[in-house]
Amino acid sequence: MAGHSKWANIQHRKGRQDEKRGRIWTRVIREIMVAARQGGGDLDANPRLRLAVDKAKAANMPADTIKRNIDKATGNLEGVNYEEIRYEGYGIGGAAIIVDTMTDNRVRTVAEVRHVLSKHGGNLGTEGSVAFQFQHCGQFVFAPGTSEDRVMEVALEAGANDVITDEDGAIEVLCAVSDFEAVKKALEGAGLTPDMAEVTMRAENTVALAGDDAARMQKLLDILEDLDDVQNVFHNAEINAE
């Protein structure tokens, strides 16, 4: 199935995330704590925690730091009580934005998110105002040049819902959140290592932005991502920075 060109946007996002490596530990620790609190500290029985620990290891977090934060979350050590809150809104050109946060102070967090959106050309919406434009799913992205036939064979057999070849040759594999681990293991077991593998909110349709609008949207996204309480920012803007 053909799709739109997303590879440049994905590479751009990965590059900006790499620039912010210093903040990744903070976000991963929060994800570990919330996942462990909700589903327990057993990685085999808690897929969300297992994914968070995988992210921590990829960010070179020491094993004792991972264990200590799991212990905090499950009551073995005293810790901060974070709650998850999702905000929805609009950016430049009416682009849809979802901001996922983990916070110990929801009054502070909503004020910060609202301020950034309103100051930089966006606005905060109500619950459900844009979420319907996104699909909650597992997503794997392979670089252009990867064998489409091989990816499709392995992914669909493992339970993936769709394999999409974008205009620039990148390959996306989409699956249900509950099937993420199984599809990930099958792909890696077949020697197919994705450039990106995550549970995400994937935009069903995109809004193309270029020139000044693209620059303004990127600035808005960067400032949102830099907020201390923000874990993830999802959007449907296709940003052409050239």
Sequence and secondary structure as in RCSB ss.txt:
>XXXX:A:sequence
MAGHSKWANIQHRKGRQDEKRGRIWTRVIREIMVAARQGGGDLDANPRLRLAVDKAKAANMPADTIKRNIDKATG
NLEGVNYEEIRYEGYGIGGAAIIVDTMTDNRVRTVAEVRHVLSKHGGNLGTEGSVAFQFQHCGQFVFAPGTSEDR
VMEVALEAGANDVITDEDGAIEVLCAVSDFEAVKKALEGAGLTPDMAEVTMRAENTVALAGDDAARMQKLLDILE
DLDDVQNVFHNAEINAE
>XXXX:A:secstr
 EE   HHHHHHHHHHHHHTHHHHHHHHHHHHHHHHHHH S GGG HHHHHHHHHHHHTT  HHHHHHHHHHHTT
SS     EEEEEEEE GGG EEEEEEEES HHHHHHHHHHHHHHTT EE  TTSSGGGEEEEEEEEE TTS HHH
HHHHHHHTT SEEEEETTS EEEEE GGGHHHHHHHHHHTT   SEEEEEEEESS EEEEHHHHHHHHHHHHHHH
HSTTEEEEEE EEEE  
